[in-house]
Amino acid sequence: MKNKDNISALSDQELIEKIKEEKAGLNKMTLNHAISPVENPAVIRVNRRNIARMLTVLNKRNKASK
Protein backbone atom coordinates (compact mmCIF):
# COMPACT_ATOMS: atom_id res chain seq x y z
CA MET A 1 0.00 0.00 0.00
CA LYS A 2 1.82 3.06 -1.21
CA ASN A 3 -1.06 5.41 -1.87
CA LYS A 4 -3.58 6.85 0.57
CA ASP A 5 -6.25 6.58 -2.12
CA ASN A 6 -5.67 2.83 -2.31
CA ILE A 7 -6.07 2.51 1.44
CA SER A 8 -9.22 4.60 1.60
CA ALA A 9 -10.75 2.62 -1.29
CA LEU A 10 -10.67 -0.59 0.76
CA SER A 11 -13.66 -1.69 2.80
CA ASP A 12 -13.43 -2.02 6.58
CA GLN A 13 -13.15 -5.80 6.42
CA GLU A 14 -10.44 -5.61 3.75
CA LEU A 15 -8.55 -3.07 5.85
CA ILE A 16 -8.68 -5.32 8.91
CA GLU A 17 -7.36 -8.27 6.89
CA LYS A 18 -4.62 -6.15 5.30
CA ILE A 19 -3.56 -4.83 8.71
CA LYS A 20 -3.28 -8.39 10.04
CA GLU A 21 -1.17 -9.42 7.04
CA GLU A 22 1.10 -6.38 7.33
CA LYS A 23 1.57 -6.87 11.09
CA ALA A 24 2.53 -10.51 10.54
CA GLY A 25 5.00 -9.45 7.87
CA LEU A 26 6.43 -6.76 10.13
CA ASN A 27 6.91 -9.25 12.98
CA LYS A 28 8.68 -11.63 10.63
CA MET A 29 10.92 -8.84 9.30
CA THR A 30 11.88 -7.59 12.76
CA LEU A 31 12.71 -11.09 13.96
CA ASN A 32 14.81 -11.73 10.87
CA HIS A 33 16.51 -8.38 11.35
CA ALA A 34 17.40 -9.31 14.94
CA ILE A 35 19.04 -12.53 13.77
CA SER A 36 20.82 -11.18 10.71
CA PRO A 37 20.74 -7.64 9.36
CA VAL A 38 18.16 -6.92 6.70
CA GLU A 39 19.58 -5.63 3.43
CA ASN A 40 17.42 -2.50 3.57
CA PRO A 41 16.27 -1.68 7.12
CA ALA A 42 14.17 1.25 5.84
CA VAL A 43 11.63 -1.34 4.66
CA ILE A 44 10.73 -2.01 8.30
CA ARG A 45 9.99 1.68 8.86
CA VAL A 46 7.92 1.93 5.68
CA ASN A 47 5.91 -1.16 6.66
CA ARG A 48 5.26 0.23 10.15
CA ARG A 49 4.08 3.54 8.70
CA ASN A 50 1.77 1.79 6.24
CA ILE A 51 0.17 -0.07 9.14
CA ALA A 52 -0.29 3.26 10.95
CA ARG A 53 -1.92 4.78 7.86
CA MET A 54 -4.36 1.89 7.59
CA LEU A 55 -5.22 2.08 11.29
CA THR A 56 -5.77 5.84 10.97
CA VAL A 57 -8.23 5.38 8.10
CA LEU A 58 -10.05 2.64 10.01
CA ASN A 59 -10.27 4.74 13.20
CA LYS A 60 -11.56 7.77 11.28
CA ARG A 61 -14.30 5.64 9.76
CA ASN A 62 -15.26 4.20 13.15
CA LYS A 63 -15.47 7.66 14.73
CA ALA A 64 -17.47 9.03 11.80
CA SER A 65 -20.02 6.23 12.06
CA LYS A 66 -20.71 6.91 15.76
LINUR-V125068 format. One record per residue. D_LAST is the distance of its C-alpha to the last C-alpha in Angstrom with 2 decimals. Layout:
BEGIN
{{D_LAST} {D_LAST}}
END
This chain:
BEGIN
{{26.92} {28.46} {26.44} {22.89} {23.00} {23.86} {20.95} {18.37} {20.20} {19.55} {17.07} {14.72} {17.49} {20.15} {18.58} {18.47} {22.07} {23.21} {21.94} {23.89} {26.91} {26.89} {26.61} {29.50} {31.47} {30.90} {32.11} {35.12} {35.91} {35.79} {38.00} {40.41} {40.48} {41.42} {44.28} {45.58} {44.39} {42.23} {43.96} {41.12} {38.93} {36.70} {35.17} {33.52} {31.90} {30.75} {29.26} {27.39} {25.99} {24.94} {22.98} {21.29} {20.49} {18.95} {16.83} {15.73} {14.71} {12.84} {10.96} {10.22} {8.86} {6.62} {5.39} {5.54} {3.82} {0.00}}
END
